[in-house]
Amino acid sequence: MWGVDPGLLDDEARLRELLVEAARHAGGKIIGVLFHKFEPQGVTGVVAIAESHISIHTWPEFGYAAMDIFTCGSHVDPWRAFELAREELKPKNVNVFEIKRGLLPEGEGETV
């Protein structure tokens, strides 16, 4: 996410609140939360959920945040977490990559 307010990207407490809220909004069961505020700026944080994790790494000096929303199971919707984060962070530009990880249904994919 680019074009995010640098003050927000440097606000550890607000980012922690946002990711916890996003995990709940997606339907995840939170099992741990760890955030770190860098000096002079930037925040890294992860919300571990029983279904995997949601993480964020910020570079306020560039107005940039990288998020990873990794889930498994059918009751967690990662897109709900993403939409909430996008609403709160209000980026000017976003790149989203969806990566199917884990086991594939029979006959899909290839062995290398």
Backbone as a chain_set.jsonl record, in Angstrom:
{"seq": "MWGVDPGLLDDEARLRELLVEAARHAGGKIIGVLFHKFEPQGVTGVVAIAESHISIHTWPEFGYAAMDIFTCGSHVDPWRAFELAREELKPKNVNVFEIKRGLLPEGEGETV", "coords": {"N": [[0.849, -1.161, 0.0], [0.644, 2.127, -0.945], [1.127, 5.654, -0.459], [0.079, 6.223, 2.032], [-0.83, 7.87, 5.056], [1.946, 9.082, 6.732], [2.094, 9.501, 9.536], [0.182, 7.748, 10.577], [1.301, 5.328, 9.78], [3.397, 5.189, 11.501], [2.383, 4.81, 13.96], [2.297, 2.761, 16.401], [0.428, 1.754, 18.326], [-2.076, 2.262, 17.13], [-1.861, 0.751, 14.761], [-1.602, -1.804, 15.821], [-4.133, -2.075, 17.026], [-5.687, -1.93, 14.683], [-4.871, -4.275, 13.21], [-5.591, -6.324, 14.984], [-8.338, -5.892, 15.07], [-8.896, -6.368, 12.352], [-8.25, -9.089, 12.138], [-10.206, -10.228, 13.782], [-12.491, -9.346, 12.411], [-12.264, -10.801, 10.086], [-12.836, -13.281, 11.011], [-11.0, -14.777, 12.408], [-9.276, -16.618, 15.024], [-7.619, -15.19, 17.54], [-4.379, -15.809, 18.699], [-2.032, -14.715, 19.505], [-0.142, -11.635, 19.773], [2.236, -9.435, 18.505], [4.2, -6.605, 18.337], [6.539, -4.158, 17.099], [8.16, -1.085, 17.473], [10.174, 0.839, 15.485], [13.137, 2.914, 15.584], [14.365, 5.627, 13.775], [11.753, 5.542, 12.884], [8.878, 3.619, 11.782], [7.094, 0.503, 11.867], [6.679, -2.887, 12.771], [4.558, -5.63, 12.829], [2.699, -8.468, 14.02], [-0.194, -10.444, 14.039], [-0.956, -13.354, 15.317], [-3.034, -15.929, 14.344], [-5.221, -18.701, 14.925], [-5.62, -19.757, 12.498], [-3.466, -18.981, 10.943], [-1.779, -16.062, 10.126], [-1.691, -12.408, 10.337], [0.202, -9.835, 9.116], [2.153, -6.781, 9.276], [4.363, -4.394, 7.87], [5.924, -1.335, 8.037], [6.975, 1.646, 6.327], [7.184, 4.655, 7.052], [8.498, 6.904, 6.024], [8.31, 6.589, 3.324], [5.64, 6.422, 2.937], [4.567, 3.885, 2.837], [3.244, 0.597, 3.245], [3.503, -2.86, 3.854], [1.55, -5.712, 3.791], [0.691, -8.96, 4.962], [-1.669, -11.362, 4.667], [-2.458, -14.276, 5.748], [-4.254, -17.136, 5.61], [-6.059, -20.114, 6.566], [-8.496, -22.7, 6.199], [-12.106, -22.755, 6.083], [-13.728, -20.903, 7.351], [-12.603, -18.431, 7.743], [-12.203, -15.278, 6.301], [-9.991, -13.777, 4.354], [-10.219, -11.536, 2.734], [-12.008, -9.855, 3.979], [-10.48, -8.899, 6.108], [-8.529, -7.523, 4.645], [-10.087, -5.522, 3.32], [-11.001, -4.018, 5.511], [-8.537, -3.057, 6.512], [-7.721, -1.536, 4.306], [-9.738, 0.422, 4.257], [-9.165, 1.758, 6.66], [-6.442, 2.56, 6.429], [-6.383, 3.996, 4.074], [-4.916, 4.02, 1.497], [-3.339, 5.48, -1.412], [-2.584, 3.978, -3.555], [-2.678, 0.497, -4.323], [-1.354, -2.758, -4.435], [-2.284, -6.051, -4.905], [-1.718, -9.42, -4.286], [-2.823, -12.625, -4.675], [-2.076, -15.658, -3.345], [-2.282, -19.022, -3.687], [-1.77, -21.301, -1.274], [-0.456, -24.283, 0.247], [-2.174, -27.445, 0.31], [-3.313, -28.68, -2.803], [-6.316, -29.345, -4.655], [-6.991, -32.688, -5.853], [-5.314, -33.5, -8.833], [-4.702, -30.887, -9.595], [-2.214, -28.391, -10.184], [1.393, -28.899, -10.406], [4.127, -31.185, -10.156], [7.417, -30.433, -9.266]], "CA": [[0.0, 0.0, 0.0], [1.416, 3.351, -1.074], [0.372, 6.882, -0.278], [-0.59, 6.174, 3.336], [-0.401, 8.912, 5.984], [3.121, 8.644, 7.488], [1.813, 9.478, 10.977], [-0.527, 6.505, 10.861], [2.235, 4.212, 9.604], [4.366, 5.201, 12.602], [1.588, 4.725, 15.187], [2.269, 1.343, 16.791], [-0.819, 1.41, 19.022], [-3.188, 2.249, 16.159], [-1.674, -0.384, 13.854], [-1.932, -2.999, 16.606], [-5.595, -2.095, 17.115], [-6.208, -2.223, 13.347], [-4.665, -5.67, 12.827], [-6.427, -7.158, 15.857], [-9.702, -5.717, 14.573], [-8.975, -7.036, 11.05], [-8.267, -10.537, 12.382], [-11.555, -10.558, 14.284], [-13.445, -9.074, 11.33], [-12.133, -11.904, 9.129], [-13.302, -14.516, 11.643], [-9.875, -15.521, 12.965], [-9.127, -16.774, 16.479], [-6.321, -14.61, 17.881], [-3.607, -16.581, 19.674], [-0.873, -13.942, 19.928], [0.05, -10.331, 19.135], [3.578, -8.915, 18.758], [4.519, -5.426, 17.528], [7.788, -3.483, 17.442], [8.323, 0.262, 16.921], [11.566, 1.116, 15.156], [13.602, 4.296, 15.66], [13.497, 6.734, 14.133], [10.376, 5.385, 12.415], [8.482, 2.325, 11.229], [6.478, -0.478, 12.757], [6.448, -4.249, 12.301], [3.662, -6.317, 13.752], [2.025, -9.689, 13.576], [-1.272, -11.015, 14.836], [-1.047, -14.788, 15.036], [-4.377, -16.478, 14.511], [-5.189, -20.162, 14.847], [-5.673, -20.083, 11.08], [-2.188, -18.519, 10.411], [-1.352, -14.767, 10.655], [-1.784, -11.149, 9.601], [1.373, -9.042, 9.502], [2.357, -5.492, 8.611], [5.685, -3.774, 7.968], [5.699, 0.011, 7.514], [8.042, 2.587, 6.037], [6.504, 5.952, 7.018], [9.232, 7.863, 5.189], [7.873, 6.377, 1.938], [4.184, 6.28, 2.914], [4.377, 2.518, 2.335], [3.008, -0.515, 4.171], [3.361, -4.196, 3.266], [0.752, -6.59, 4.651], [0.518, -10.359, 4.578], [-2.85, -11.933, 5.315], [-2.314, -15.699, 5.427], [-5.284, -17.873, 6.342], [-6.468, -21.441, 6.111], [-9.821, -23.038, 6.716], [-13.206, -22.177, 5.314], [-14.508, -19.918, 8.102], [-11.885, -17.16, 7.81], [-12.225, -14.587, 5.011], [-8.905, -12.803, 4.343], [-10.626, -10.313, 2.038], [-12.643, -8.966, 4.97], [-9.369, -8.24, 6.807], [-7.932, -6.578, 3.697], [-10.98, -4.378, 3.106], [-10.967, -3.192, 6.718], [-7.24, -2.375, 6.536], [-7.724, -0.517, 3.253], [-10.607, 1.517, 4.713], [-8.506, 2.503, 7.742], [-5.166, 3.132, 6.002], [-6.681, 4.9, 2.963], [-3.797, 4.166, 0.569], [-3.636, 6.016, -2.743], [-2.35, 2.876, -4.488], [-2.596, -0.825, -3.694], [-1.105, -3.966, -5.231], [-2.708, -7.235, -4.163], [-1.38, -10.702, -4.892], [-3.404, -13.762, -3.967], [-1.264, -16.857, -3.559], [-2.886, -20.236, -3.141], [-0.715, -22.075, -0.61], [-0.918, -25.511, 0.892], [-2.568, -28.58, -0.507], [-4.202, -28.424, -3.925], [-7.225, -30.461, -4.955], [-6.467, -33.758, -6.713], [-5.2, -33.198, -10.254], [-4.308, -29.506, -9.86], [-0.814, -28.087, -9.922], [2.369, -29.805, -10.993], [5.259, -31.546, -9.309], [8.696, -30.005, -9.843]], "C": [[0.897, 1.227, 0.0], [0.511, 4.556, -0.857], [-0.44, 6.893, 1.004], [-0.008, 7.285, 4.214], [0.779, 8.417, 6.82], [2.892, 8.582, 8.996], [1.107, 8.205, 11.395], [0.414, 5.306, 10.768], [3.272, 4.13, 10.714], [3.684, 5.056, 13.963], [1.388, 3.256, 15.577], [0.937, 0.944, 17.423], [-1.985, 1.312, 18.043], [-3.07, 1.067, 15.202], [-1.984, -1.705, 14.562], [-3.453, -3.161, 16.685], [-6.219, -2.484, 15.766], [-6.059, -3.695, 12.987], [-5.462, -6.631, 13.701], [-7.878, -7.098, 15.381], [-9.884, -6.449, 13.235], [-9.044, -8.552, 11.214], [-9.645, -10.978, 12.871], [-12.602, -10.412, 13.189], [-13.437, -10.206, 10.293], [-12.64, -13.227, 9.694], [-12.198, -15.356, 12.244], [-9.898, -15.578, 14.486], [-7.717, -16.315, 16.855], [-5.647, -15.442, 18.967], [-2.354, -15.842, 20.145], [-0.744, -12.654, 19.14], [1.444, -9.838, 19.507], [3.851, -7.766, 17.793], [5.829, -4.828, 18.016], [7.831, -2.142, 16.731], [9.797, 0.509, 16.713], [11.867, 2.597, 15.355], [14.519, 4.54, 14.475], [12.036, 6.553, 13.698], [10.142, 3.977, 11.897], [7.982, 1.377, 12.299], [6.415, -1.818, 12.036], [5.552, -4.92, 13.324], [3.045, -7.546, 13.139], [0.942, -10.051, 14.582], [-1.359, -12.474, 14.412], [-2.481, -15.223, 15.299], [-4.273, -17.99, 14.369], [-5.131, -20.614, 13.394], [-4.477, -19.537, 10.308], [-1.819, -17.146, 10.953], [-1.763, -13.603, 9.751], [-0.593, -10.322, 10.066], [1.412, -7.738, 8.716], [3.781, -5.025, 8.872], [5.523, -2.396, 7.334], [6.997, 0.786, 7.333], [7.387, 3.963, 5.916], [7.183, 6.959, 6.092], [8.871, 7.741, 3.712], [6.348, 6.297, 1.825], [3.75, 4.888, 2.497], [4.158, 1.517, 3.471], [2.875, -1.799, 3.37], [2.606, -5.058, 4.267], [0.746, -7.993, 4.074], [-0.673, -10.874, 5.375], [-2.902, -13.388, 4.877], [-3.327, -16.453, 6.274], [-5.477, -19.265, 5.763], [-7.828, -21.733, 6.737], [-10.901, -22.281, 5.968], [-13.971, -21.083, 6.059], [-13.818, -18.562, 8.245], [-11.843, -16.552, 6.407], [-11.141, -13.504, 4.992], [-9.286, -11.486, 3.67], [-11.338, -9.345, 2.975], [-11.57, -8.213, 5.758], [-8.74, -7.18, 5.91], [-8.794, -5.329, 3.53], [-10.998, -3.449, 4.321], [-9.663, -2.398, 6.786], [-7.201, -1.264, 5.489], [-8.597, 0.682, 3.651], [-9.907, 2.388, 5.754], [-7.239, 3.219, 7.273], [-5.322, 4.12, 4.848], [-5.496, 5.1, 2.01], [-4.253, 4.773, -0.756], [-3.482, 4.933, -3.798], [-2.198, 1.574, -3.716], [-2.247, -1.857, -4.755], [-1.481, -5.15, -4.365], [-2.329, -8.467, -4.964], [-2.017, -11.79, -4.051], [-2.604, -14.998, -4.347], [-1.967, -18.027, -2.9], [-1.752, -21.077, -2.565], [-1.312, -23.344, -0.037], [-1.295, -26.575, -0.11], [-3.533, -28.152, -1.598], [-5.139, -29.603, -4.11], [-6.579, -31.45, -5.918], [-6.454, -33.313, -8.17], [-4.808, -31.771, -10.58], [-2.846, -29.309, -9.501], [0.102, -29.072, -10.611], [3.493, -30.064, -10.006], [6.535, -31.111, -10.007], [9.838, -30.581, -9.063]], "O": [[1.794, 1.356, 0.833], [-0.704, 4.487, -1.045], [-1.513, 7.493, 1.065], [1.179, 7.598, 4.117], [0.64, 7.434, 7.547], [3.436, 7.705, 9.666], [1.4, 7.645, 12.451], [0.334, 4.382, 11.577], [3.952, 3.113, 10.855], [4.337, 5.168, 15.0], [0.44, 2.603, 15.14], [0.382, -0.1, 17.083], [-2.789, 0.384, 18.122], [-4.077, 0.446, 14.864], [-2.56, -2.615, 13.965], [-3.988, -4.243, 16.442], [-7.163, -3.273, 15.719], [-7.012, -4.31, 12.51], [-5.956, -7.647, 13.211], [-8.559, -8.121, 15.299], [-10.917, -7.082, 13.014], [-9.804, -9.222, 10.516], [-10.177, -11.99, 12.415], [-13.492, -11.252, 13.054], [-14.468, -10.527, 9.701], [-12.849, -14.184, 8.948], [-12.416, -16.525, 12.564], [-10.462, -14.707, 15.148], [-6.737, -16.982, 16.524], [-6.24, -15.743, 20.003], [-1.686, -16.288, 21.078], [-1.173, -12.572, 17.989], [1.802, -9.819, 20.684], [3.748, -7.931, 16.578], [6.192, -4.964, 19.184], [7.57, -2.061, 15.531], [10.589, 0.404, 17.651], [10.966, 3.434, 15.302], [15.385, 3.71, 14.201], [11.174, 7.331, 14.105], [11.085, 3.239, 11.61], [8.384, 1.438, 13.461], [6.132, -1.877, 10.839], [5.761, -4.795, 14.53], [2.888, -7.659, 11.923], [1.135, -9.976, 15.796], [-1.779, -12.789, 13.299], [-3.059, -14.921, 16.343], [-3.334, -18.496, 13.755], [-4.657, -21.709, 13.092], [-4.481, -19.628, 9.08], [-1.56, -17.039, 12.151], [-2.124, -13.78, 8.588], [-0.397, -10.128, 11.265], [0.803, -7.603, 7.655], [4.331, -5.233, 9.953], [5.036, -2.292, 6.209], [7.968, 0.61, 8.069], [7.068, 4.4, 4.811], [6.514, 7.77, 5.451], [9.094, 8.67, 2.935], [5.822, 6.121, 0.726], [2.699, 4.717, 1.88], [4.806, 1.588, 4.515], [2.215, -1.826, 2.331], [2.97, -5.13, 5.441], [0.791, -8.185, 2.858], [-0.68, -10.826, 6.605], [-3.337, -13.695, 3.768], [-3.27, -16.417, 7.503], [-5.105, -19.545, 4.624], [-8.242, -21.075, 7.692], [-10.629, -21.283, 5.301], [-14.791, -20.395, 5.45], [-14.398, -17.636, 8.813], [-11.49, -17.229, 5.442], [-11.342, -12.426, 5.551], [-8.734, -10.437, 4.003], [-11.27, -8.132, 2.776], [-11.728, -7.027, 6.045], [-8.452, -6.07, 6.358], [-8.287, -4.209, 3.591], [-11.009, -2.228, 4.169], [-9.678, -1.204, 7.082], [-6.703, -0.172, 5.76], [-8.225, 1.829, 3.403], [-10.038, 3.612, 5.734], [-6.986, 4.355, 7.672], [-4.474, 4.994, 4.668], [-5.112, 6.239, 1.744], [-5.4, 4.604, -1.169], [-4.167, 4.958, -4.821], [-1.663, 1.548, -2.607], [-2.794, -1.825, -5.857], [-1.047, -5.247, -3.217], [-2.585, -8.548, -6.165], [-1.777, -11.869, -2.847], [-2.475, -15.334, -5.524], [-2.216, -18.017, -1.694], [-0.869, -21.515, -3.303], [-2.526, -23.455, 0.139], [-0.796, -26.6, -1.235], [-4.451, -27.367, -1.361], [-4.797, -30.733, -3.763], [-5.713, -31.075, -6.71], [-7.454, -32.812, -8.684], [-4.595, -31.461, -11.752], [-2.313, -29.984, -8.62], [-0.354, -29.972, -11.317], [3.765, -29.247, -9.127], [6.724, -31.38, -11.194], [10.998, -30.335, -9.394]]}, "num_chains": 1, "name": "protein.A"}
